[in-house]
Amino acid sequence: MVRISRTFVVALMLGALVAGLSGCKKKGPAERAGEQIDKAAEKTGEQMEKAGDKVKDAVKDLKK
């Protein structure tokens, strides 16, 4: 009886895995929008970092 239960559990888990993966093929509009927001936030962070470096350089030049 234990062997049947393990087989059933394994089959059930594999079925859930296949069903879950097959549902992830196509991205929905919310997921695409989220990715665009992530990219925009990343670019903004990079630009702010560059601006901060420029400010640091300007301060160093003023101290000379």
PDB file of N, CA, C and O in Angstrom:
ATOM      1  N   MET A   1       0.817  -1.198   0.000  1.00  0.00           N
ATOM      2  CA  MET A   1       0.000   0.000   0.000  1.00  0.00           C
ATOM      3  C   MET A   1       0.856   1.256   0.000  1.00  0.00           C
ATOM      4  O   MET A   1       0.474   2.266  -0.591  1.00  0.00           O
ATOM      5  N   VAL A   2       2.011   1.203   0.657  1.00  0.00           N
ATOM      6  CA  VAL A   2       2.894   2.355   0.717  1.00  0.00           C
ATOM      7  C   VAL A   2       3.411   2.686  -0.685  1.00  0.00           C
ATOM      8  O   VAL A   2       3.541   3.859  -1.034  1.00  0.00           O
ATOM      9  N   ARG A   3       3.698   1.691  -1.466  1.00  0.00           N
ATOM     10  CA  ARG A   3       4.224   1.904  -2.805  1.00  0.00           C
ATOM     11  C   ARG A   3       3.189   2.620  -3.686  1.00  0.00           C
ATOM     12  O   ARG A   3       3.552   3.482  -4.486  1.00  0.00           O
ATOM     13  N   ILE A   4       1.942   2.277  -3.549  1.00  0.00           N
ATOM     14  CA  ILE A   4       0.884   2.927  -4.321  1.00  0.00           C
ATOM     15  C   ILE A   4       0.756   4.390  -3.888  1.00  0.00           C
ATOM     16  O   ILE A   4       0.571   5.266  -4.732  1.00  0.00           O
ATOM     17  N   SER A   5       0.849   4.652  -2.641  1.00  0.00           N
ATOM     18  CA  SER A   5       0.730   6.018  -2.144  1.00  0.00           C
ATOM     19  C   SER A   5       1.877   6.885  -2.651  1.00  0.00           C
ATOM     20  O   SER A   5       1.653   8.025  -3.058  1.00  0.00           O
ATOM     21  N   ARG A   6       3.084   6.369  -2.633  1.00  0.00           N
ATOM     22  CA  ARG A   6       4.231   7.139  -3.117  1.00  0.00           C
ATOM     23  C   ARG A   6       4.098   7.417  -4.609  1.00  0.00           C
ATOM     24  O   ARG A   6       4.368   8.526  -5.070  1.00  0.00           O
ATOM     25  N   THR A   7       3.686   6.419  -5.344  1.00  0.00           N
ATOM     26  CA  THR A   7       3.505   6.588  -6.781  1.00  0.00           C
ATOM     27  C   THR A   7       2.444   7.642  -7.062  1.00  0.00           C
ATOM     28  O   THR A   7       2.612   8.477  -7.950  1.00  0.00           O
ATOM     29  N   PHE A   8       1.375   7.602  -6.320  1.00  0.00           N
ATOM     30  CA  PHE A   8       0.305   8.576  -6.502  1.00  0.00           C
ATOM     31  C   PHE A   8       0.787   9.981  -6.172  1.00  0.00           C
ATOM     32  O   PHE A   8       0.486  10.928  -6.898  1.00  0.00           O
ATOM     33  N   VAL A   9       1.523  10.118  -5.096  1.00  0.00           N
ATOM     34  CA  VAL A   9       2.024  11.431  -4.689  1.00  0.00           C
ATOM     35  C   VAL A   9       3.002  11.965  -5.731  1.00  0.00           C
ATOM     36  O   VAL A   9       2.944  13.145  -6.077  1.00  0.00           O
ATOM     37  N   VAL A  10       3.884  11.135  -6.228  1.00  0.00           N
ATOM     38  CA  VAL A  10       4.848  11.558  -7.241  1.00  0.00           C
ATOM     39  C   VAL A  10       4.122  11.972  -8.518  1.00  0.00           C
ATOM     40  O   VAL A  10       4.448  12.996  -9.119  1.00  0.00           O
ATOM     41  N   ALA A  11       3.144  11.181  -8.925  1.00  0.00           N
ATOM     42  CA  ALA A  11       2.379  11.513 -10.128  1.00  0.00           C
ATOM     43  C   ALA A  11       1.616  12.822  -9.943  1.00  0.00           C
ATOM     44  O   ALA A  11       1.534  13.639 -10.860  1.00  0.00           O
ATOM     45  N   LEU A  12       1.071  13.008  -8.771  1.00  0.00           N
ATOM     46  CA  LEU A  12       0.342  14.245  -8.487  1.00  0.00           C
ATOM     47  C   LEU A  12       1.269  15.451  -8.523  1.00  0.00           C
ATOM     48  O   LEU A  12       0.904  16.496  -9.060  1.00  0.00           O
ATOM     49  N   MET A  13       2.449  15.319  -7.963  1.00  0.00           N
ATOM     50  CA  MET A  13       3.408  16.425  -7.960  1.00  0.00           C
ATOM     51  C   MET A  13       3.885  16.736  -9.377  1.00  0.00           C
ATOM     52  O   MET A  13       4.003  17.905  -9.746  1.00  0.00           O
ATOM     53  N   LEU A  14       4.157  15.713 -10.167  1.00  0.00           N
ATOM     54  CA  LEU A  14       4.577  15.938 -11.540  1.00  0.00           C
ATOM     55  C   LEU A  14       3.474  16.606 -12.349  1.00  0.00           C
ATOM     56  O   LEU A  14       3.745  17.484 -13.168  1.00  0.00           O
ATOM     57  N   GLY A  15       2.241  16.195 -12.122  1.00  0.00           N
ATOM     58  CA  GLY A  15       1.111  16.814 -12.812  1.00  0.00           C
ATOM     59  C   GLY A  15       0.975  18.275 -12.453  1.00  0.00           C
ATOM     60  O   GLY A  15       0.720  19.109 -13.321  1.00  0.00           O
ATOM     61  N   ALA A  16       1.142  18.592 -11.191  1.00  0.00           N
ATOM     62  CA  ALA A  16       1.060  19.987 -10.759  1.00  0.00           C
ATOM     63  C   ALA A  16       2.195  20.805 -11.368  1.00  0.00           C
ATOM     64  O   ALA A  16       1.989  21.953 -11.760  1.00  0.00           O
ATOM     65  N   LEU A  17       3.376  20.229 -11.449  1.00  0.00           N
ATOM     66  CA  LEU A  17       4.519  20.908 -12.034  1.00  0.00           C
ATOM     67  C   LEU A  17       4.292  21.199 -13.512  1.00  0.00           C
ATOM     68  O   LEU A  17       4.549  22.308 -13.981  1.00  0.00           O
ATOM     69  N   VAL A  18       3.818  20.210 -14.231  1.00  0.00           N
ATOM     70  CA  VAL A  18       3.550  20.391 -15.659  1.00  0.00           C
ATOM     71  C   VAL A  18       2.455  21.429 -15.869  1.00  0.00           C
ATOM     72  O   VAL A  18       2.569  22.270 -16.761  1.00  0.00           O
ATOM     73  N   ALA A  19       1.414  21.385 -15.077  1.00  0.00           N
ATOM     74  CA  ALA A  19       0.322  22.357 -15.204  1.00  0.00           C
ATOM     75  C   ALA A  19       0.814  23.763 -14.870  1.00  0.00           C
ATOM     76  O   ALA A  19       0.423  24.728 -15.527  1.00  0.00           O
ATOM     77  N   GLY A  20       1.651  23.883 -13.873  1.00  0.00           N
ATOM     78  CA  GLY A  20       2.172  25.189 -13.490  1.00  0.00           C
ATOM     79  C   GLY A  20       3.097  25.768 -14.539  1.00  0.00           C
ATOM     80  O   GLY A  20       3.040  26.964 -14.825  1.00  0.00           O
ATOM     81  N   LEU A  21       3.948  24.937 -15.114  1.00  0.00           N
ATOM     82  CA  LEU A  21       4.876  25.423 -16.132  1.00  0.00           C
ATOM     83  C   LEU A  21       4.170  25.771 -17.431  1.00  0.00           C
ATOM     84  O   LEU A  21       4.572  26.708 -18.121  1.00  0.00           O
ATOM     85  N   SER A  22       3.136  25.038 -17.767  1.00  0.00           N
ATOM     86  CA  SER A  22       2.437  25.320 -19.016  1.00  0.00           C
ATOM     87  C   SER A  22       1.666  26.630 -18.931  1.00  0.00           C
ATOM     88  O   SER A  22       1.398  27.248 -19.962  1.00  0.00           O
ATOM     89  N   GLY A  23       1.310  27.061 -17.753  1.00  0.00           N
ATOM     90  CA  GLY A  23       0.599  28.318 -17.585  1.00  0.00           C
ATOM     91  C   GLY A  23       1.518  29.532 -17.603  1.00  0.00           C
ATOM     92  O   GLY A  23       1.029  30.662 -17.590  1.00  0.00           O
ATOM     93  N   CYS A  24       2.826  29.335 -17.631  1.00  0.00           N
ATOM     94  CA  CYS A  24       3.780  30.442 -17.560  1.00  0.00           C
ATOM     95  C   CYS A  24       4.362  30.814 -18.913  1.00  0.00           C
ATOM     96  O   CYS A  24       5.306  31.602 -18.975  1.00  0.00           O
ATOM     97  N   LYS A  25       3.835  30.276 -19.983  1.00  0.00           N
ATOM     98  CA  LYS A  25       4.416  30.546 -21.294  1.00  0.00           C
ATOM     99  C   LYS A  25       4.174  31.975 -21.749  1.00  0.00           C
ATOM    100  O   LYS A  25       5.075  32.603 -22.306  1.00  0.00           O
ATOM    101  N   LYS A  26       2.997  32.493 -21.528  1.00  0.00           N
ATOM    102  CA  LYS A  26       2.633  33.798 -22.038  1.00  0.00           C
ATOM    103  C   LYS A  26       2.549  34.796 -20.890  1.00  0.00           C
ATOM    104  O   LYS A  26       1.902  34.538 -19.875  1.00  0.00           O
ATOM    105  N   LYS A  27       3.207  35.934 -21.063  1.00  0.00           N
ATOM    106  CA  LYS A  27       3.181  36.968 -20.035  1.00  0.00           C
ATOM    107  C   LYS A  27       1.933  37.823 -20.218  1.00  0.00           C
ATOM    108  O   LYS A  27       1.559  38.175 -21.337  1.00  0.00           O
ATOM    109  N   GLY A  28       1.314  38.139 -19.122  1.00  0.00           N
ATOM    110  CA  GLY A  28       0.139  38.983 -19.154  1.00  0.00           C
ATOM    111  C   GLY A  28       0.519  40.451 -19.162  1.00  0.00           C
ATOM    112  O   GLY A  28       1.690  40.792 -18.989  1.00  0.00           O
ATOM    113  N   PRO A  29      -0.459  41.323 -19.360  1.00  0.00           N
ATOM    114  CA  PRO A  29      -0.170  42.757 -19.420  1.00  0.00           C
ATOM    115  C   PRO A  29       0.390  43.304 -18.110  1.00  0.00           C
ATOM    116  O   PRO A  29       1.237  44.197 -18.127  1.00  0.00           O
ATOM    117  N   ALA A  30      -0.065  42.789 -16.995  1.00  0.00           N
ATOM    118  CA  ALA A  30       0.440  43.273 -15.707  1.00  0.00           C
ATOM    119  C   ALA A  30       1.905  42.899 -15.528  1.00  0.00           C
ATOM    120  O   ALA A  30       2.691  43.694 -15.013  1.00  0.00           O
ATOM    121  N   GLU A  31       2.273  41.699 -15.950  1.00  0.00           N
ATOM    122  CA  GLU A  31       3.662  41.267 -15.811  1.00  0.00           C
ATOM    123  C   GLU A  31       4.572  42.078 -16.738  1.00  0.00           C
ATOM    124  O   GLU A  31       5.678  42.453 -16.349  1.00  0.00           O
ATOM    125  N   ARG A  32       4.111  42.347 -17.955  1.00  0.00           N
ATOM    126  CA  ARG A  32       4.904  43.169 -18.877  1.00  0.00           C
ATOM    127  C   ARG A  32       5.052  44.586 -18.342  1.00  0.00           C
ATOM    128  O   ARG A  32       6.135  45.165 -18.426  1.00  0.00           O
ATOM    129  N   ALA A  33       3.995  45.145 -17.800  1.00  0.00           N
ATOM    130  CA  ALA A  33       4.063  46.489 -17.226  1.00  0.00           C
ATOM    131  C   ALA A  33       5.015  46.509 -16.038  1.00  0.00           C
ATOM    132  O   ALA A  33       5.785  47.455 -15.873  1.00  0.00           O
ATOM    133  N   GLY A  34       4.964  45.481 -15.221  1.00  0.00           N
ATOM    134  CA  GLY A  34       5.870  45.395 -14.075  1.00  0.00           C
ATOM    135  C   GLY A  34       7.324  45.348 -14.502  1.00  0.00           C
ATOM    136  O   GLY A  34       8.184  45.964 -13.871  1.00  0.00           O
ATOM    137  N   GLU A  35       7.602  44.615 -15.578  1.00  0.00           N
ATOM    138  CA  GLU A  35       8.970  44.541 -16.079  1.00  0.00           C
ATOM    139  C   GLU A  35       9.433  45.907 -16.586  1.00  0.00           C
ATOM    140  O   GLU A  35      10.584  46.293 -16.380  1.00  0.00           O
ATOM    141  N   GLN A  36       8.533  46.637 -17.251  1.00  0.00           N
ATOM    142  CA  GLN A  36       8.891  47.967 -17.739  1.00  0.00           C
ATOM    143  C   GLN A  36       9.156  48.917 -16.571  1.00  0.00           C
ATOM    144  O   GLN A  36      10.068  49.741 -16.629  1.00  0.00           O
ATOM    145  N   ILE A  37       8.368  48.799 -15.532  1.00  0.00           N
ATOM    146  CA  ILE A  37       8.582  49.627 -14.339  1.00  0.00           C
ATOM    147  C   ILE A  37       9.926  49.296 -13.696  1.00  0.00           C
ATOM    148  O   ILE A  37      10.653  50.191 -13.265  1.00  0.00           O
ATOM    149  N   ASP A  38      10.250  48.008 -13.635  1.00  0.00           N
ATOM    150  CA  ASP A  38      11.534  47.595 -13.073  1.00  0.00           C
ATOM    151  C   ASP A  38      12.697  48.169 -13.878  1.00  0.00           C
ATOM    152  O   ASP A  38      13.672  48.657 -13.306  1.00  0.00           O
ATOM    153  N   LYS A  39      12.592  48.110 -15.200  1.00  0.00           N
ATOM    154  CA  LYS A  39      13.654  48.649 -16.053  1.00  0.00           C
ATOM    155  C   LYS A  39      13.792  50.156 -15.858  1.00  0.00           C
ATOM    156  O   LYS A  39      14.905  50.675 -15.769  1.00  0.00           O
ATOM    157  N   ALA A  40      12.665  50.853 -15.792  1.00  0.00           N
ATOM    158  CA  ALA A  40      12.706  52.308 -15.596  1.00  0.00           C
ATOM    159  C   ALA A  40      13.327  52.657 -14.254  1.00  0.00           C
ATOM    160  O   ALA A  40      14.116  53.598 -14.162  1.00  0.00           O
ATOM    161  N   ALA A  41      12.981  51.912 -13.217  1.00  0.00           N
ATOM    162  CA  ALA A  41      13.550  52.171 -11.888  1.00  0.00           C
ATOM    163  C   ALA A  41      15.051  51.904 -11.889  1.00  0.00           C
ATOM    164  O   ALA A  41      15.816  52.633 -11.257  1.00  0.00           O
ATOM    165  N   GLU A  42      15.463  50.879 -12.586  1.00  0.00           N
ATOM    166  CA  GLU A  42      16.890  50.561 -12.655  1.00  0.00           C
ATOM    167  C   GLU A  42      17.652  51.674 -13.379  1.00  0.00           C
ATOM    168  O   GLU A  42      18.715  52.099 -12.927  1.00  0.00           O
ATOM    169  N   LYS A  43      17.109  52.137 -14.493  1.00  0.00           N
ATOM    170  CA  LYS A  43      17.757  53.227 -15.234  1.00  0.00           C
ATOM    171  C   LYS A  43      17.815  54.499 -14.395  1.00  0.00           C
ATOM    172  O   LYS A  43      18.820  55.210 -14.404  1.00  0.00           O
ATOM    173  N   THR A  44      16.739  54.781 -13.674  1.00  0.00           N
ATOM    174  CA  THR A  44      16.714  55.963 -12.814  1.00  0.00           C
ATOM    175  C   THR A  44      17.783  55.858 -11.736  1.00  0.00           C
ATOM    176  O   THR A  44      18.476  56.832 -11.443  1.00  0.00           O
ATOM    177  N   GLY A  45      17.913  54.681 -11.150  1.00  0.00           N
ATOM    178  CA  GLY A  45      18.941  54.474 -10.132  1.00  0.00           C
ATOM    179  C   GLY A  45      20.337  54.672 -10.677  1.00  0.00           C
ATOM    180  O   GLY A  45      21.196  55.250 -10.012  1.00  0.00           O
ATOM    181  N   GLU A  46      20.566  54.190 -11.896  1.00  0.00           N
ATOM    182  CA  GLU A  46      21.879  54.364 -12.514  1.00  0.00           C
ATOM    183  C   GLU A  46      22.168  55.845 -12.766  1.00  0.00           C
ATOM    184  O   GLU A  46      23.280  56.316 -12.527  1.00  0.00           O
ATOM    185  N   GLN A  47      21.168  56.566 -13.248  1.00  0.00           N
ATOM    186  CA  GLN A  47      21.353  57.989 -13.517  1.00  0.00           C
ATOM    187  C   GLN A  47      21.607  58.761 -12.220  1.00  0.00           C
ATOM    188  O   GLN A  47      22.424  59.681 -12.192  1.00  0.00           O
ATOM    189  N   MET A  48      20.910  58.387 -11.156  1.00  0.00           N
ATOM    190  CA  MET A  48      21.125  59.053  -9.866  1.00  0.00           C
ATOM    191  C   MET A  48      22.528  58.768  -9.342  1.00  0.00           C
ATOM    192  O   MET A  48      23.162  59.643  -8.751  1.00  0.00           O
ATOM    193  N   GLU A  49      23.009  57.562  -9.554  1.00  0.00           N
ATOM    194  CA  GLU A  49      24.350  57.218  -9.118  1.00  0.00           C
ATOM    195  C   GLU A  49      25.387  58.046  -9.879  1.00  0.00           C
ATOM    196  O   GLU A  49      26.358  58.530  -9.296  1.00  0.00           O
ATOM    197  N   LYS A  50      25.170  58.203 -11.195  1.00  0.00           N
ATOM    198  CA  LYS A  50      26.080  59.028 -11.997  1.00  0.00           C
ATOM    199  C   LYS A  50      26.053  60.473 -11.519  1.00  0.00           C
ATOM    200  O   LYS A  50      27.097  61.115 -11.408  1.00  0.00           O
ATOM    201  N   ALA A  51      24.860  60.982 -11.238  1.00  0.00           N
ATOM    202  CA  ALA A  51      24.738  62.357 -10.753  1.00  0.00           C
ATOM    203  C   ALA A  51      25.440  62.512  -9.408  1.00  0.00           C
ATOM    204  O   ALA A  51      26.099  63.525  -9.169  1.00  0.00           O
ATOM    205  N   GLY A  52      25.309  61.534  -8.539  1.00  0.00           N
ATOM    206  CA  GLY A  52      25.990  61.580  -7.245  1.00  0.00           C
ATOM    207  C   GLY A  52      27.497  61.595  -7.405  1.00  0.00           C
ATOM    208  O   GLY A  52      28.196  62.301  -6.678  1.00  0.00           O
ATOM    209  N   ASP A  53      28.006  60.812  -8.362  1.00  0.00           N
ATOM    210  CA  ASP A  53      29.447  60.818  -8.621  1.00  0.00           C
ATOM    211  C   ASP A  53      29.906  62.179  -9.121  1.00  0.00           C
ATOM    212  O   ASP A  53      30.981  62.651  -8.749  1.00  0.00           O
ATOM    213  N   LYS A  54      29.097  62.808  -9.962  1.00  0.00           N
ATOM    214  CA  LYS A  54      29.453  64.135 -10.471  1.00  0.00           C
ATOM    215  C   LYS A  54      29.479  65.164  -9.341  1.00  0.00           C
ATOM    216  O   LYS A  54      30.345  66.038  -9.307  1.00  0.00           O
ATOM    217  N   VAL A  55      28.526  65.053  -8.423  1.00  0.00           N
ATOM    218  CA  VAL A  55      28.500  65.965  -7.280  1.00  0.00           C
ATOM    219  C   VAL A  55      29.743  65.758  -6.414  1.00  0.00           C
ATOM    220  O   VAL A  55      30.358  66.727  -5.969  1.00  0.00           O
ATOM    221  N   LYS A  56      30.104  64.521  -6.181  1.00  0.00           N
ATOM    222  CA  LYS A  56      31.308  64.239  -5.391  1.00  0.00           C
ATOM    223  C   LYS A  56      32.545  64.830  -6.060  1.00  0.00           C
ATOM    224  O   LYS A  56      33.395  65.425  -5.397  1.00  0.00           O
ATOM    225  N   ASP A  57      32.639  64.662  -7.378  1.00  0.00           N
ATOM    226  CA  ASP A  57      33.784  65.204  -8.105  1.00  0.00           C
ATOM    227  C   ASP A  57      33.813  66.726  -8.018  1.00  0.00           C
ATOM    228  O   ASP A  57      34.875  67.327  -7.855  1.00  0.00           O
ATOM    229  N   ALA A  58      32.641  67.341  -8.128  1.00  0.00           N
ATOM    230  CA  ALA A  58      32.568  68.803  -8.055  1.00  0.00           C
ATOM    231  C   ALA A  58      32.989  69.295  -6.678  1.00  0.00           C
ATOM    232  O   ALA A  58      33.674  70.312  -6.568  1.00  0.00           O
ATOM    233  N   VAL A  59      32.594  68.597  -5.646  1.00  0.00           N
ATOM    234  CA  VAL A  59      32.974  68.980  -4.279  1.00  0.00           C
ATOM    235  C   VAL A  59      34.485  68.829  -4.092  1.00  0.00           C
ATOM    236  O   VAL A  59      35.121  69.679  -3.470  1.00  0.00           O
ATOM    237  N   LYS A  60      35.050  67.765  -4.620  1.00  0.00           N
ATOM    238  CA  LYS A  60      36.498  67.571  -4.518  1.00  0.00           C
ATOM    239  C   LYS A  60      37.235  68.697  -5.224  1.00  0.00           C
ATOM    240  O   LYS A  60      38.250  69.192  -4.734  1.00  0.00           O
ATOM    241  N   ASP A  61      36.711  69.104  -6.396  1.00  0.00           N
ATOM    242  CA  ASP A  61      37.345  70.199  -7.137  1.00  0.00           C
ATOM    243  C   ASP A  61      37.259  71.510  -6.369  1.00  0.00           C
ATOM    244  O   ASP A  61      38.197  72.305  -6.417  1.00  0.00           O
ATOM    245  N   LEU A  62      36.161  71.756  -5.661  1.00  0.00           N
ATOM    246  CA  LEU A  62      35.999  72.975  -4.880  1.00  0.00           C
ATOM    247  C   LEU A  62      36.943  73.018  -3.675  1.00  0.00           C
ATOM    248  O   LEU A  62      37.381  74.090  -3.258  1.00  0.00           O
ATOM    249  N   LYS A  63      37.248  71.851  -3.129  1.00  0.00           N
ATOM    250  CA  LYS A  63      38.123  71.788  -1.953  1.00  0.00           C
ATOM    251  C   LYS A  63      39.580  72.056  -2.319  1.00  0.00           C
ATOM    252  O   LYS A  63      40.382  72.376  -1.442  1.00  0.00           O
ATOM    253  N   LYS A  64      39.933  71.931  -3.589  1.00  0.00           N
ATOM    254  CA  LYS A  64      41.335  72.122  -4.003  1.00  0.00           C
ATOM    255  C   LYS A  64      41.748  73.530  -3.972  1.00  0.00           C
ATOM    256  O   LYS A  64      42.895  73.844  -4.293  1.00  0.00           O
TER     257      LYS A  64
END
